[in-house]
Amino acid sequence: MRLTITPQRELFKRDPMLYGHFLEHFHRQIYGGIFDPGSPLSDEDGFRTDVMEALKKIRTPIIRWPGGCFVSSYNWKKGVGKRVPVFDKSWRVEDPNTFGTDEFVKFCRKLGCEPYICTNAGTGTAEEMSDWIEYCNLATEGEYARMRIENGYPEPHNVRFWSVGNENWGGHELGAKEISEWGRLVRESCKLMQRVDPDASLSAAALVDLDWNVSLLRKCSRWLDWISIHAYWDWIQTDNNLAPYAKCMAYTAELEDDINKVRGLLTAMGLEKKIRIAFDEWNLRGWYHPNIHTVYMGRTPDEYLTPRDDNDINSSYTMADAVFSACFLNTLLRNADIVGMANFSPVVNTRGAIFTHPDGIVLRTTYHVFDMYVSLMGDTVIDSWMQEEESYTVPGRKDEDVTVGLTDCVATVDSATGAIAVSCINKHETDAKEITLELPVSGKVTVTSLIGESADDYNDIGRDSVHPVDNPGAVLEKGENFIRLCLPAHSVNVVRIG
Ligand code: AHR
């Protein structure tokens, strides 16, 4: 296989928000995740300092909050000022309600990342959404800015990114909407929100459905900067029957589908230069929460609460998650002209990159993928194309034969230093693969690899076998215009030149 790279042909700069994250009031993402006031590992605001350091290391650019399904019955006004616990009708648990808007913005400012608030378009109203922006972004004018000041925050929070709703298209969502009503609600919400803050960057819940999106965009394109879509490829929300490595590789054949369809619609409507895609929830693995989004509502904790703890089993998150996630990040880079934001769902606990426990954290395999991409890959995508590509067959969703490319590669350049960085992924479960990069080679060549000891390797408390390693042995041969590489089985590799 040969990857021909033309550094002089710069395609586009990627938005750093492609490496964004999502946190929801679900299970241990907030309480016991980022926010643990009783922990000796937490700071004066109750934020876990070990989690914050890990999030800073992967240069978290933006965090979307508070949901997700949770938000579709969330009353933000009860989450500021005097607090009492609230019953979360989405996940059917009592929410302590001690982490609200002020705590979220403070957490993001401490991290140095943008807060992104998803509003309640389920049970909520356009007025409540615009009141939320008043609370966050007006200096002193009106009831809600004054409320923020009385709550101890004299300066505006300046939250730039807002979404109208979360998956309101789906029957699983509280306050779900029909196509016919969604465009009007979004339009009127955006109007009110921008009357408060014309600089608010607005998105709206969408999906890969022509009717939904055409109706939404026809009514709201003038107000929208983004259109939000979500994807989980291993649909294990009700059974936690984790797809094995090979099947996860079959799912990589689907990675481009949703982006292509939404890109096509935006282009057909002449909106591709105005509205970008916010892929603001994505993860290989669907979250495990049985008997909640289903017709049968669990009656006992064992039916619908206790099973959620199984999201915390760290051995679930293997090199399959790492290789798949790297393939998706490559997909985002290849489409960085139309995809401006993506949010790993979630980043802490559940299926996240970081697992918290009372004595510290576990950096799961996917954490190291983000670390490699933000630290080693460049900010500008350059042209490259694969020649003599090899593919192989893996079992698909119904165990049918699916043919996928053996490798997945993207080339970038760092606009500041000129260093070239190429992500080279070998998806094969057992076999190492040779690949030749064809490009001018000047300066130092380094290879950083995430391999693990097997395709099913994982990290856990007291186990850190999966982490990026310098891998000079991957370079078999190099010359003025080529580098011949050996990519280990089931590996994510970043080759840097210069
Ligand atoms: O499984 C978690 C849920 O997935 C999120 O709350 C929602 O946005 C998506 O359907």
Boltz pocket constraint, residues with backbone or C-beta under 6 A from the ligand:
constraints:
  - pocket:
      binder: B
      contacts: [[A, 24], [A, 67], [A, 68], [A, 69], [A, 70], [A, 166], [A, 167], [A, 230], [A, 237], [A, 281], [A, 286], [A, 287]]
      max_distance: 6.0
